[in-house]
Amino acid sequence: MNARLLLASGVLAIAVIVGVFALSSSKPTVHRAATTTPAKTPVPAAKPKAPPKDEPFVIKRILPIEGAIKYGEWHWDDAQVPPGPIVVTVDLDARVLSVFRGGYEIGASAVLLGTEDKPTPLGVFPITQKDKDHVSNIYTGAPMPYMQRLTNDGITLHGSDVALGYASHGCVGMPVDFAAKVFAATKVGDKVYITRGKQVGLGDDLAGG
């Protein structure tokens, strides 16, 4: 009886020792906190670029014309003039149209203008339409060769019989051969500056003033 108790006690002791050893050798489970990715700061959208401003238009050359340009007279010299933007000017007081390429005057002519009842308007006008063989739909089918439209109410540049005593209905009339050269030099979007008595010379900024 004592022997069995002793054996049972020994077995129990061994079981306790094994259990303690198992507990001491097992690694505790570590619970990690869930990681979260930080929210990205939204990048502001790029601001649209402002439309480019008109670049200064500096006059680099004036054609060497002696005296006032007479009706029917015109001049053209684009030899050795580098490529560049075209700007057309019309002085209502001088009754002269000039063509500049990259600041170099390449053409000039006396022109017909409107009357007091139908004046040629002042301002800056981009060319919106070109038609080599245009016929007026306002003035009884009058031919308007090398037409370049400036306004929606009929103001244009075009070829005409430029003579003393003649006038237009507000358009700028040029000798036909000169009008052909202007037509070939310009494109839609080129600007026409119509001023009254504006004096310009070498180095002046035409577009800025």
Secondary structure, DSSP 8 states (H G I E B T S, - for coil): -HHHHHHHHHHHHHHHHHHHHHHHHS-------------------------------B--B-----S---TT-EEE--TT-----EEEEEETTTTEEEEEETTEEEEEEE-B-B-SSS----EEEE--EEEEEEE-TTTTT-EEEEEEE-STTS-EEEEE---TT--BSS-EEEEHHHHHHHHHH--TT-EEEEESS----TT-BTTT-
